[in-house]
Amino acid sequence: MTTERWPALPYAEWRETYATLQLWTQIVGKIRLARTPWLNHSWHVALYVTSNGLTTSPIPDGQRTFEMRFDFNRHLLDVSVSDGTSRQLLLQPQCVADFYGAVKQALVELGIEVAINDFPCEIAGAIAFSNDRVHAAYDREYVQRFWKVLTQVDLIFKGFRTGFLGKASPVHFFWGSFDLAVTRFSGRRAPQFEGKVPGLAIDVMREAYSHEVSSAGFWPGSAEVDAAFYSYAYPTPPGFKQARVQPDGAFFHETLGEFLLPYEAMRSSAEPEAALLSFLQTTYEAAAVSAGWDRDALECAPGVPAVPRSA
C-alpha cells in the first residue's frame, strides 16, 4: 500500500517526460497569468492539485470564466467555459510547439483571446514554446506517478498549514519551478531580493520575497538532485543551516541553500507520512527559532475536521 501511495519517481527514468510536461504546464499557467489580477507573492499564477490532476481554477473572460484542467487519469487537457462550451485536447507524445498551437486553437474556437509571452520561465537555455520541437515525450505511467505523489503531498501540506495562525500561502503548484509549495510568513519585511532567475524579471522576485518566510515544498528533481522535499528560510538567518532536523536522511544542501529530504528516503521509511511531517515541522522550527519569530502569536495546534478553534 505504501508503494501505491508513494510510487518510485527516479528523475532519470522520466526526465524527458518531466521536461515536456513542465513546459505544457507553463503554457497553461501563463494563460492564467495573462488574465488574473496580480496577487501578492505571485499566488495568482499557480495551479492547484485536483482529484484528477492540476487546475488553473476559474479565469476571467469578460462576463464569462473558463478553467483549464490537466486530467492525468484520462490524459486530457480540458478547457471548460462557464457558458457550457468546452474543448478537450489529448495528452500524448507531441512536441511543445504542436501542443501550444493546439491550445491556442482551442481557445480561439471557444472565443477566448489571450496573448502570452511564449518564452519559458525559470529554465536556463529554454526554447520559445512556438519553436520547441525538441521536447515531445509523454510517458503516461510516470505522469500518473507524479500526480499520485502530488495528491498525497497536497493533503499533508494542507494539514501542516493548519498549525499556523499567521499569514500562510495556499498549497499551490508553481509551474515555473515545477514544485508544490506552502509558505509561512513571520509578518516582518525582508531585505530586498538581489538574486537572478532565468526568464523572470527582478521586480517579480522582489515582490515574491518582500517578506520574511519559511517555505517548504516538493520538487521532482534534476540531473544533479533527485526528487526531494525542501525547506528554506528567506532571508537565511544565522544558525539556520546548522540546525538539527528530522528525520534521518534530511540534510542541508549548501549549493541550493536549503534543507532537503530525498523523496526516496521518505517513501522507503516505515512511516512515510510521519517522516514528512517531522521534516516540515523541524525545518520550520529551525527557521522560526534562528530568526526569532513570535511563535506564541503565530502557531497553533493542527486543525481537526469539523471542530472549530477555540477563541
N, C-alpha and C positions, 0 to 999 in steps of 0.2 A: 504493500500500500504506500509506503514511503516513496518508493521509486516512481509510483504513478503520480503522486502529488508533486514530487520534486525530480523530474526526469533529468538525465545527464544532458549537459549542454556545453560540450567542449567547443571552444571557438574554432579550432582548426577544422572541425567536421562540417561547419555550416557557414564559414566566413564569406563565401560568395553570395549565398542567400541573404545573410545578415547585411552585407553591403548594399544589395539591391533593395531589400525591404526598408532599410533606413532612408534611402533616397525616395522611395514611394511615400513613406510617412511624411517626409519633408514637403513633398508636393501638396499633400492634403493639409498639413499644418500651415503652410504658407497661405493657403486659401483662407483658412480661419484667421490668420494674422491680418490679411488684407481687409477683412470685413468686420473684425471685432474691435470695439473701443479698447484703448490701451489700459491695462490693469497693472497695478504695482508689481514689480519683480517679474514682469513678462508672464504673469499667470494666465493671461488671456490667450496665449498661443498653444497651450498644452493640449494633449489628448488625454482621454480617460479610459481606464480598463472597464470592459463590459463582460457580460457572461459569454460573449462570443468573440471578443477581440478588442478593438480600440475605436473610440468615437471622438468626434470633434465637439459634441453637444450642439444644440441649435445655433446656427449662424444667421445674422440678419441679412435679409434681401428685400429691402423696401417694406411692403406690407406683409411679406411672407418671411418664413425662415426655412433653412434647409440644414440637413445634417449629413455628414459623411462618416460611414461606419465600415471599418475593416472587419469582416466576418471570417475568422480563421477556422470555423467549423465547416462552412460551405465554401470557403475560399473565394469570397466575393468582396468587392468594394461596392457598398450600397449608398447611393445618393438619393435621399428622400426629402421631398419638399412638403411644406405644411398644406399646400393645396391638393395633396393626394397624388401628385405625379412623382415618378421615381425612375432611376436608371440603375442597372447593376452591371458591373464590369468583372469578368472572371480574373481571379488572381492565378497566374500561371507563368511559366518561364517566358519572359519578354523583356526587351531592353527598356531602360528608363525612358528613352525618347518616345517609344511607342506607348508606354503607359501614360506618360504626360500628355501625349496627343489624344489618347482615348478619354482621359479625364476632362480635358478641355472641351472635347466634342460632346461629352455627356452633359456638361454644364450648359453649353450653347443650346442643346436640344431642350433643356429644361428652362430656358430663358434667363439663365444666370450669367451675368457678365462680371468676370473677375480677372484682373491683371495682377500677376505676381512677378517678383524678381526670380528668374529661373536658375539662379546660381545657388548651389547648396551652402548651408551654414555649418560651421564647426568641423569641416572636413578639409584637411590640407590637400592641395593639389586636385581639388574637385573639378568636375566637368559640368557645364551647364546642362540642366535636365534635357533641353531640346536637342542637345548634341551627343548625349550619352548613349552610345550603343555598345559600351563595354560591359556594364552591369546588367545582367539578364537572367540571373539564377533564381529559381523559386522551388525549394525543396519543402513539400507540404509537411513532411514529418517533423522537420526541425522548426518550421514556423509554428506548428502546434505545440511543440515542446516549449518554445519560448513563451508563447501565450499562456500555457499552463503554469509556468513559473510566475509570470506576471500576475495571474489571478490569485495565487497563494500569497505572493509578496504584498499585493494590494490589500488583502484582508489583514495581514499582520501590521502593515504600516498604519492602516486606519485604526486598529486597536491601540497601537502605540501613540498615535496622535491624540487620543482622548485623555492621556495623562498630563496634559499641559493646558493651563488656563490662559497663557499669553497668546500673542499673535502667532498663528501657525498656518502654513500653506495647506491647500488641499493635497491629497495624494495624487500626483499627476505625472504624465509621461511627456518628457521633453524630447521632441523629435530631432532637435539639433544634436544633442549629445547622446540621444538614444538610451535614456535611462528613466527609471521610475523613481520619483523622489518625494520626500516630505521634509519640510524645513521648519525649525523653531526660531523665534526671534526674542532677543533679550529686551527689546524696546529702545535700545540705545543706537545712536548714529554710528556708522563705521567710517574709517578713513577712506578717502577716495580711491576707488579701484584703479590700478595702473597697468594691469596685465593686458595681454593680447590674445584674441581668439579668432581663428580663421573665419572669414565671412561674417563677422559681427562688428558693428560699429562700437566704438569705445563708450559712447553715450548709453547704449543698451546695457553693457556690462556694469557701468557705474550706477545706473538706476537699479539693476538687479541686486547689486551688493551695496545698496545705500545704507543698510542697517546691519547690525551685528547678528550673526546667525550660527546655529548648529544645524547642519544639513546631513541627511542620510539618504541612501538610495541603493538601487540595484542596477548594475551595468553589465551587459553581456560580454564585455571584454574586448581585447585587441590582440594583435600578434605578440605583444610584449607581456600582457597581463590577461589571464583567462577570466572568465565570468566571476564577478565578485560583488559583495556588498561593500559600500564605502561609507565613511563618515568623516566630515571635516568641520572645522570652525573657521569663520572669517570675521575679523582678522584672526590669524592664528595666535592664540595667547601664549605667553611664556609657560613652559612646562606641559603644554598640551600633548606633544608627541611623546613625552616620557611617561605619560600616564599608563597605569596597568589596566588593561581592558580584557573583557571576556568575549567569547570562550577561547579555549586553547586553539591556536591556529590563526587568530587575529593578530595583526601586526601593523606598524606604521610604515608606509611606503614613502621613502624620502623623496623620490622623484615626483610622485603625484601630490605629495604633501597632505596625505590623508590616511586614516586607518582603513585597512581592508580586511574583510573576512572572505576568503575564497569560497565561491559557491559550492565547489566540490567538497570542501571540508565541512560546510554546513549540512549539505544533503546526506553526507555519509555518517553524521553524528547520530547517536542513539535517539536524541530528541531534537530534530531539526528546528522546529518552531521555537522551542525554548532557547536553543543556541542563538538564533537570530535575534530574539527579544533581548537576550543578555548583551549582545553586541550593540544593539540600538541604545539600550539604557546606559551601559557603561561608557560608551563613547560620548553620549550626550553629557553624562556627568563629568567626564574629563573636560569637555568644553565649558560647561557651566561653572565648575569649581575653579578651573585655571583662569577664567575670565571674570570671576566674581559676580555672576548673575544673582539676582534676587530670587533665589529658589523658593523661598517660602511664599512669595507672591505669585510665582509663575507655575508651580507644579501642583498636581492633584492626583488622587487615586485614579486608576484607569476606569473608564466608563463600563457600566453593566447594562445589558439590554433591558429596556422598559423600567429602569429605576432612575428617577430624577436625582440630580445632585442636590445635596443639602445646601442651603444658602449660607 
